[in-house]
Amino acid sequence: MATLSTTEATEHAQSPKPVRKFRLASWAPVAILLLLCAIIALINPNFLSFGNLVRISQAAMIPLVLGLGATFIILMGSIDLSVEGVLTLSAVMLSMLVLNGANVNDYGLLAVLFVLAAGAAVGFVNGVVHVRLKVPSFMTTLGVWFIGVGVANALLGGMAIRVNDPWVRGLAIERFLGFPWGVWLAGACLVVALVIQNHTRLGRHIYALGGGEELAALSGISVARVRILAFTLAGIFYAVGGILAAAQLGLGNAQIGNGRLFTTVTAVVVGGTALSGGQGGVLQTLVGVLIVVVLANGMVLMGVPPSIQIGVQGLMIIAAVAMSIDRKLMRIVK
């Protein structure tokens, strides 16, 4: 009995340590963001000016919307590489359907709804191919990435279409309380994603899949259905990102999505969502996006060359992944 009591006492004494470690780790991205802001503000006080805060919000709105979609996929323990393909196709389709400089189309809000439906359709195809044909999400979405860019190229014929629609351009130009309407749209997407994550069955089931797909299936969760719905939802967010990109750039072309995938995955992982799934969420993605954008903005203010900026971002994502992995639970690294 004395041995048992000693063992129990030892376990009781040790049990709080992992909890404290987890809590500290979960707050680490917030601490990093605050530290970054403090350091940059000390070096260049213009960082805290309202004009610079607006620039940061403009730079963050598209990565945030894309990151929200990717978060749901990564929470399941999967990966979605189709971000650039869906965004490019969405931006090109929008530019061709609203008032533009290449044709007589002027469908306005109907064009936006069509683009969102197209993004959902592409996401649905991602999910169906991945689930029904048993193709790994990595390869499925990689193929859809190239298909999306290829279709956009075919639609444009190598040209670019200028967007003249006042409503679409207004997302980047018109302002409310000093911030572009696109920033407010990104904030609305964050609220929607937060509601889906915390207050819907789909959100709970996505976490369950990330915690263990076999256990989720034994609990009565339809794994295939949840995966398809999650990819469909991600496609809608990527389509919103395409709309914002077309509004911000003022045109649609086949290169509009270049570099978006790296920023998206970096923001999600840096924010604290584990690539293994089951841990993290959309608020963590918001923090991750702000870290990436603030770091890029700060390096510009401090005069850091672009080549070094890219290297710093690469180091940041490696460090974030290394910090997010619980090595005690991993017997093999794949």
Phi, psi and omega per residue, in radians:
M1 nan -0.665 3.139
A2 -1.104 -0.674 3.130
T3 -1.137 -0.732 -3.136
L4 -1.112 -0.739 -3.134
S5 -1.125 -0.687 3.122
T6 -1.115 -0.736 3.129
T7 -1.106 -0.782 3.141
E8 -1.106 -0.706 -3.141
A9 -1.125 -0.697 3.115
T10 -1.103 -0.794 3.131
E11 -1.103 -0.697 -3.140
H12 -1.138 -0.662 -3.135
A13 -1.219 -0.569 -3.082
Q14 -1.502 -0.404 -3.012
S15 -1.068 -0.638 -3.128
P16 -1.160 -0.425 -3.041
K17 -1.047 -0.868 3.106
P18 -1.071 -0.588 -3.137
V19 -1.135 -0.807 3.123
R20 -1.111 -0.688 3.133
K21 -1.095 -0.752 -3.140
F22 -1.110 -0.752 -3.116
R23 -1.143 -0.716 3.109
L24 -1.124 -0.727 -3.140
A25 -1.129 -0.650 -3.122
S26 -1.198 -0.466 3.126
W27 -1.623 -0.112 -3.097
A28 -1.014 -0.796 3.129
P29 -1.039 -0.666 3.114
V30 -1.120 -0.751 3.124
A31 -1.098 -0.703 3.118
I32 -1.108 -0.738 3.130
L33 -1.075 -0.816 3.136
L34 -1.119 -0.703 3.126
L35 -1.125 -0.743 3.100
L36 -1.029 -0.829 -3.131
C37 -1.056 -0.735 -3.120
A38 -1.139 -0.778 -3.110
I39 -1.137 -0.823 -3.111
I40 -1.132 -0.695 3.140
A41 -1.128 -0.614 3.103
L42 -1.189 -0.673 -3.129
I43 -1.307 -0.714 -3.125
N44 -2.423 1.757 -3.100
P45 -1.046 -0.343 3.115
N46 -1.111 -0.263 3.129
F47 -1.014 -0.621 -3.071
L48 -1.564 0.075 3.119
S49 -1.209 2.667 -3.114
F50 -1.087 -0.672 3.129
G51 -1.053 -0.690 3.129
N52 -1.253 -0.619 3.075
L53 -1.089 -0.639 3.078
V54 -1.145 -0.729 3.109
R55 -1.090 -0.702 3.108
I56 -1.109 -0.757 3.139
S57 -1.124 -0.667 3.102
Q58 -1.144 -0.697 3.135
A59 -1.229 -0.446 -3.051
A60 -1.559 -0.344 -2.963
M61 -1.124 -0.746 -3.132
I62 -1.276 -0.844 3.065
P63 -0.980 -0.604 3.134
L64 -1.132 -0.857 -3.116
V65 -1.091 -0.758 3.105
L66 -1.129 -0.714 -3.134
G67 -1.124 -0.572 3.107
L68 -1.081 -0.784 3.111
G69 -1.114 -0.780 -3.124
A70 -1.161 -0.517 -3.129
T71 -1.047 -0.768 -3.124
F72 -1.097 -0.604 3.123
I73 -1.260 -0.787 -3.109
I74 -1.195 -0.561 3.079
L75 -1.057 -0.485 3.099
M76 -1.413 -0.121 -3.076
G77 1.545 0.207 3.117
S78 -1.843 -3.086 3.112
I79 -2.425 2.537 3.141
D80 -2.203 1.928 -3.136
L81 -1.714 0.086 -3.054
S82 -1.501 0.123 -3.055
V83 -0.911 -0.929 -3.066
E84 -1.159 -0.641 -3.141
G85 -1.143 -0.799 -3.133
V86 -1.189 -0.744 3.133
L87 -1.080 -0.802 -3.129
T88 -1.086 -0.822 -3.140
L89 -1.094 -0.717 -3.139
S90 -1.123 -0.793 -3.132
A91 -1.110 -0.724 -3.137
V92 -1.169 -0.779 3.124
M93 -1.078 -0.744 3.135
L94 -1.086 -0.794 -3.111
S95 -1.105 -0.478 -3.138
M96 -1.478 -0.355 -3.041
L97 -1.754 -0.475 3.099
V98 -1.541 3.119 3.099
L99 -1.028 2.137 -3.041
N100 -2.546 3.130 -3.090
G101 -1.672 0.211 -3.076
A102 -2.085 -0.420 -3.138
N103 -2.562 -3.045 -3.063
V104 -1.709 0.135 -3.131
N105 -1.144 2.520 3.092
D106 -2.782 1.185 -3.044
Y107 -1.589 -0.131 3.043
G108 0.970 -2.197 -3.078
L109 -1.099 -0.554 3.104
L110 -1.070 -0.631 3.113
A111 -1.132 -0.692 3.123
V112 -1.106 -0.789 3.121
L113 -1.090 -0.682 3.119
F114 -1.118 -0.726 3.135
V115 -1.127 -0.724 3.098
L116 -1.102 -0.704 3.101
A117 -1.129 -0.680 3.114
A118 -1.134 -0.721 3.088
G119 -1.082 -0.724 3.096
A120 -1.104 -0.685 -3.136
A121 -1.130 -0.743 3.113
V122 -1.125 -0.753 3.086
G123 -1.077 -0.681 3.106
F124 -1.080 -0.741 3.097
V125 -1.087 -0.742 3.061
N126 -0.928 -0.885 -3.092
G127 -1.127 -0.763 -3.102
V128 -1.140 -0.806 3.141
V129 -1.097 -0.748 -3.141
H130 -1.104 -0.782 -3.031
V131 -1.461 -0.883 -3.023
R132 -1.337 -0.640 -3.132
L133 -1.653 0.004 3.099
K134 1.037 0.579 3.085
V135 -1.553 2.267 3.141
P136 -0.939 2.508 -3.096
S137 -1.010 -0.591 3.127
F138 -1.009 -0.870 -3.080
M139 -1.316 -0.664 3.125
T140 -1.026 -0.914 -3.062
T141 -1.283 -0.480 3.048
L142 -1.087 -0.781 3.114
G143 -1.115 -0.729 3.136
V144 -1.164 -0.596 3.056
W145 -0.938 -0.944 -3.086
F146 -1.204 -0.595 3.093
I147 -1.113 -0.781 -3.139
G148 -1.049 -0.806 3.125
V149 -1.161 -0.669 3.130
G150 -1.122 -0.766 3.111
V151 -1.113 -0.710 3.112
A152 -1.078 -0.723 3.088
N153 -1.092 -0.730 -3.139
A154 -1.143 -0.686 3.135
L155 -1.143 -0.638 -3.074
L156 -1.582 -0.414 -3.071
G157 1.127 0.573 3.125
G158 1.445 0.037 -3.122
M159 -1.690 3.046 3.026
A160 -2.145 2.495 -3.113
I161 -1.978 2.179 3.123
R162 -1.381 2.340 3.122
V163 -1.575 2.112 3.141
N164 -1.917 -0.060 -3.102
D165 -1.108 2.142 -3.073
P166 -1.140 -0.548 -3.132
W167 -1.206 -0.772 3.138
V168 -1.174 -0.818 3.138
R169 -1.137 -0.504 3.132
G170 -1.104 -0.429 3.095
L171 -1.059 -0.526 -3.128
A172 -1.762 -0.448 -3.015
I173 -1.752 -0.853 -3.103
E174 -1.242 2.554 -3.049
R175 -2.256 2.656 3.036
F176 -2.302 2.135 -3.060
L177 0.989 0.555 3.069
G178 1.577 -0.188 -3.117
F179 -1.920 2.480 3.119
P180 -1.043 2.647 3.136
W181 -1.067 -0.477 3.099
G182 -1.071 -0.609 3.095
V183 -1.144 -0.726 3.111
W184 -1.168 -0.622 3.078
L185 -1.115 -0.737 3.095
A186 -1.095 -0.679 3.083
G187 -1.114 -0.674 3.086
A188 -1.127 -0.673 3.087
C189 -1.102 -0.653 3.091
L190 -1.083 -0.759 3.124
V191 -1.091 -0.783 3.125
V192 -1.054 -0.795 -3.133
A193 -1.108 -0.675 3.138
L194 -1.142 -0.707 3.106
V195 -1.126 -0.773 3.125
I196 -1.073 -0.749 -3.096
Q197 -1.150 -0.777 -2.975
N198 -1.751 -0.305 -2.981
H199 -2.273 0.281 3.086
T200 -2.248 2.766 3.095
R201 -1.112 -0.656 3.129
L202 -1.034 -0.777 3.134
G203 -1.065 -0.773 3.128
R204 -1.131 -0.681 -3.119
H205 -1.228 -0.580 3.080
I206 -1.087 -0.765 3.073
Y207 -1.088 -0.684 -3.127
A208 -1.102 -0.709 3.122
L209 -1.134 -0.686 3.117
G210 -1.168 -0.537 3.117
G211 -1.323 -0.397 3.135
G212 2.817 1.872 -3.041
E213 -1.123 -0.706 -3.111
E214 -1.155 -0.710 3.110
L215 -1.146 -0.670 3.104
A216 -1.098 -0.713 3.130
A217 -1.143 -0.689 3.108
L218 -1.157 -0.420 3.116
S219 -1.440 0.009 3.106
G220 1.660 0.132 3.134
I221 -1.424 2.337 3.084
S222 -1.409 1.722 -3.066
V223 -1.046 -0.799 -3.109
A224 -1.063 -0.790 -3.117
R225 -1.099 -0.767 -3.122
V226 -1.125 -0.737 -3.139
R227 -1.104 -0.788 -3.139
I228 -1.112 -0.755 3.119
L229 -1.119 -0.672 -3.136
A230 -1.144 -0.753 3.113
F231 -1.170 -0.628 3.095
T232 -1.126 -0.767 3.110
L233 -1.074 -0.747 3.119
A234 -1.064 -0.695 3.124
G235 -1.059 -0.628 3.105
I236 -1.143 -0.769 3.115
F237 -1.112 -0.691 3.106
Y238 -1.124 -0.623 3.106
A239 -1.139 -0.699 3.058
V240 -1.063 -0.699 3.076
G241 -1.054 -0.667 3.092
G242 -1.131 -0.701 3.102
I243 -1.087 -0.789 3.128
L244 -1.151 -0.649 3.129
A245 -1.140 -0.744 3.101
A246 -1.121 -0.674 3.123
A247 -1.176 -0.737 -3.090
Q248 -1.204 -0.750 -3.112
L249 -1.436 -0.454 -3.138
G250 1.416 0.239 3.109
L251 -2.841 2.951 3.071
G252 -2.103 2.246 3.043
N253 -2.569 2.984 -3.024
A254 -1.354 -0.095 3.135
Q255 -1.838 0.101 -3.006
I256 -1.170 -0.384 -3.115
G257 -1.682 -0.010 -3.064
N258 -1.013 2.253 3.091
G259 1.498 -0.089 -3.075
R260 -1.250 -0.576 -3.095
L261 -1.100 -0.807 -3.114
F262 -1.048 -0.820 -3.138
T263 -1.088 -0.694 -3.102
T264 -1.121 -0.928 -3.111
V265 -1.125 -0.699 3.113
T266 -1.023 -0.814 -3.108
A267 -1.099 -0.751 -3.119
V268 -1.117 -0.802 -3.076
V269 -1.274 -0.736 3.130
V270 -1.085 -0.561 3.124
G271 -1.218 -0.301 3.073
G272 2.032 0.091 3.067
T273 -1.424 2.111 -3.049
A274 -1.303 2.377 3.107
L275 -1.131 -0.369 3.105
S276 -1.345 -0.204 3.074
G277 1.632 2.826 3.021
G278 1.486 -0.228 -3.114
Q279 -2.277 2.385 3.127
G280 2.069 -2.722 -3.134
G281 2.756 -3.097 -3.020
V282 -1.255 -0.556 3.086
L283 -1.175 -0.643 3.052
Q284 -1.110 -0.619 3.098
T285 -1.146 -0.686 3.067
L286 -1.002 -0.800 3.121
V287 -1.098 -0.738 3.134
G288 -1.090 -0.743 3.105
V289 -1.061 -0.775 -3.131
L290 -1.131 -0.649 3.096
I291 -1.078 -0.846 -3.115
V292 -1.092 -0.801 -3.078
V293 -1.237 -0.752 3.129
V294 -1.109 -0.717 3.116
L295 -1.085 -0.795 3.124
A296 -1.104 -0.768 3.127
N297 -1.103 -0.746 -3.125
G298 -1.149 -0.680 3.129
M299 -1.159 -0.598 3.063
V300 -1.144 -0.795 3.138
L301 -1.100 -0.543 -3.131
M302 -1.563 0.000 3.077
G303 1.341 0.454 3.115
V304 -1.302 2.303 -3.136
P305 -1.061 2.563 -3.120
P306 -0.984 -0.639 -3.128
S307 -1.104 -0.650 3.115
I308 -1.280 -0.605 3.098
Q309 -1.016 -0.757 3.141
I310 -1.111 -0.725 3.126
G311 -1.106 -0.706 3.118
V312 -1.100 -0.724 3.116
Q313 -1.128 -0.661 3.093
G314 -1.115 -0.770 3.087
L315 -1.097 -0.614 -3.102
M316 -1.134 -0.740 -3.101
I317 -1.235 -0.626 3.087
I318 -1.119 -0.768 3.125
A319 -1.116 -0.682 -3.121
A320 -1.153 -0.743 3.117
V321 -1.127 -0.744 3.140
A322 -1.073 -0.656 -3.130
M323 -1.306 -0.450 -3.049
S324 -1.497 -0.194 -3.064
I325 -1.606 2.281 3.020
D326 -1.577 1.740 -3.027
R327 -1.189 -0.366 3.129
K328 -1.190 -0.443 -3.113
L329 -1.633 -0.051 -3.074
M330 -1.904 2.074 3.080
R331 -1.617 -0.409 -3.084
I332 -2.485 2.475 3.094
V333 -1.867 2.097 -3.066
K334 -1.851 nan nan
